[in-house]
Amino acid sequence: MSPTEPTPFDDDAPFSLPHASIRLRPIAEHDVDAIMTWINDPEITRNFAAFSEPISREQELAFIRRMRASRLDRLFAIERVGEDGPLIGTAGLHQIYWPARNGRLGLMIGRRTEQGRGLGQEALRLLVAYGFSRLGLHKLWLVHYADNGRMRHIAGKLGFHQEGVLRDEYFHAERWHDMVRHAILEPEWRAARLGSAADAG
Ligand SMILES: CC(C)(COP(=O)(O)OP(=O)(O)OC[C@H]1O[C@@H](n2cnc3c(N)ncnc32)[C@H](O)[C@@H]1OP(=O)(O)O)[C@@H](O)C(=O)NCCC(=O)NCCS
């Protein structure tokens, strides 16, 4: 069965799972100012090859508009369930290749005080559930810098398999970086969540 391609943001409803403390809400133009508070933070940007140059508010706004119009991307704001608190970060599905039903995941807990509190793994769990159960994708993958121990750890913890190392893939901050690719298949995800009522979203 091949899934119907969703129209760009035909559904602006947030996505979450039972017992999750956060939810994924489709990104909106009004999120730009929150994102600007972290998008040029070197502690954040060092993890992304695409962020070699400072990003202006206009560029970020154009990016949000592009994401909202795209059939190949779904970008979300991460926010706490039941709170009007500030945005925690962003999470997205990108480079969706509909013929093979795969897509790349991206994740940023941008608010530094919120890092290391379990929210990144919760957001990744939601993204994966969204990609498989809502979009009908078959494979989800991500790449991270080889020295990004946190990302490597949470990908492994959530059942991703390391597929390979892309040697000297990016040049950033005056040196070459290896990138590690991880991926999870829909049947692996389905098998892992059997018996876990909390993930039955
Ligand atoms: C990477 C990121 C998404 C992780 O989210 P987070 O909310 O900070 O992480 P969590 O608190 O959910 O989980 C961190 C886990 O990594 C472990 N960890 C922390 N530092 C580690 C390290 N150096 N090596 C290995 N594991 C590490 C923690 O113990 C924890 O695991 P546990 O729950 O099993 O104990 C977040 O820190 C972030 O957005 N960083 C900046 C941008 C980025 O790197 N994005 C990913 C690009 S692909």
The ligand as a Tripos MOL2 file, in Angstrom:
@<TRIPOS>MOLECULE
LIG
   48    50     1     0     0
SMALL
NO_CHARGES

@<TRIPOS>ATOM
      1 C1         21.3490   16.0990   20.9630 C.3       1 LIG1
      2 C2         20.0640   16.5450   21.6500 C.3       1 LIG1
      3 C3         18.9090   16.4960   20.6550 C.3       1 LIG1
      4 C4         19.7740   15.5790   22.7960 C.3       1 LIG1
      5 O1         18.6330   16.0210   23.5070 O.3       1 LIG1
      6 P1         18.6930   16.1910   25.0980 P.3       1 LIG1
      7 O2         17.3460   16.5800   25.5630 O.co2     1 LIG1
      8 O3         19.8040   17.1060   25.4240 O.co2     1 LIG1
      9 O4         19.0780   14.7190   25.5260 O.3       1 LIG1
     10 P2         18.3070   13.7600   26.5590 P.3       1 LIG1
     11 O5         18.3270   14.4060   27.9010 O.co2     1 LIG1
     12 O6         16.9960   13.3520   26.0160 O.co2     1 LIG1
     13 O7         19.2350   12.4610   26.5190 O.3       1 LIG1
     14 C5         20.6120   12.5590   26.6680 C.3       1 LIG1
     15 C6         21.1350   11.1480   26.8320 C.3       1 LIG1
     16 O8         22.4920   11.1200   26.3780 O.3       1 LIG1
     17 C7         23.3280   10.7070   27.4420 C.3       1 LIG1
     18 N1         24.5480   11.4700   27.2430 N.ar      1 LIG1
     19 C8         24.7920   12.7550   27.5910 C.ar      1 LIG1
     20 N2         26.0300   13.1030   27.1810 N.ar      1 LIG1
     21 C9         26.5540   12.0270   26.5580 C.ar      1 LIG1
     22 C10        27.7940   11.7710   25.9070 C.ar      1 LIG1
     23 N3         28.7460   12.7060   25.8250 N.pl3     1 LIG1
     24 N4         27.9900   10.5390   25.3650 N.ar      1 LIG1
     25 C11        27.0230    9.5950   25.4390 C.ar      1 LIG1
     26 N5         25.8180    9.7840   26.0370 N.ar      1 LIG1
     27 C12        25.6040   10.9910   26.5840 C.ar      1 LIG1
     28 C13        22.5620   11.0160   28.6980 C.3       1 LIG1
     29 O9         22.9950   10.2200   29.7880 O.3       1 LIG1
     30 C14        21.1310   10.6860   28.2780 C.3       1 LIG1
     31 O10        20.9150    9.3060   28.2320 O.3       1 LIG1
     32 P3         20.0560    8.5050   29.3280 P.3       1 LIG1
     33 O11        18.6930    9.1150   29.3960 O.co2     1 LIG1
     34 O12        20.0450    7.0880   28.8200 O.co2     1 LIG1
     35 O13        20.8190    8.6650   30.6200 O.co2     1 LIG1
     36 C15        20.1780   17.9810   22.2450 C.3       1 LIG1
     37 O14        21.1680   18.0090   23.2440 O.3       1 LIG1
     38 C16        20.4900   19.0250   21.1900 C.2       1 LIG1
     39 O15        19.5730   19.4930   20.5200 O.2       1 LIG1
     40 N6         21.7790   19.4080   21.0610 N.am      1 LIG1
     41 C17        22.1970   20.4410   20.1210 C.3       1 LIG1
     42 C18        21.8270   20.1460   18.6790 C.3       1 LIG1
     43 C19        22.1150   18.7230   18.2580 C.2       1 LIG1
     44 O16        23.1640   18.1700   18.5570 O.2       1 LIG1
     45 N7         21.1720   18.1410   17.5080 N.am      1 LIG1
     46 C20        21.3340   16.8430   16.9130 C.3       1 LIG1
     47 C21        21.9560   16.9970   15.5540 C.3       1 LIG1
     48 S1         21.7660   15.4850   14.6150 S.3       1 LIG1
@<TRIPOS>BOND
     1     1     2 1
     2     2     3 1
     3     2     4 1
     4     2    36 1
     5     4     5 1
     6     5     6 1
     7     6     7 2
     8     6     8 1
     9     6     9 1
    10     9    10 1
    11    10    11 2
    12    10    12 1
    13    10    13 1
    14    13    14 1
    15    14    15 1
    16    15    16 1
    17    15    30 1
    18    16    17 1
    19    17    18 1
    20    17    28 1
    21    18    19 ar
    22    18    27 ar
    23    19    20 ar
    24    20    21 ar
    25    21    22 ar
    26    21    27 ar
    27    22    23 1
    28    22    24 ar
    29    24    25 ar
    30    25    26 ar
    31    26    27 ar
    32    28    29 1
    33    28    30 1
    34    30    31 1
    35    31    32 1
    36    32    33 2
    37    32    34 1
    38    32    35 1
    39    36    37 1
    40    36    38 1
    41    38    39 2
    42    38    40 1
    43    40    41 1
    44    41    42 1
    45    42    43 1
    46    43    44 2
    47    43    45 1
    48    45    46 1
    49    46    47 1
    50    47    48 1
@<TRIPOS>SUBSTRUCTURE
     1 LIG1         1 GROUP 0 **** ****
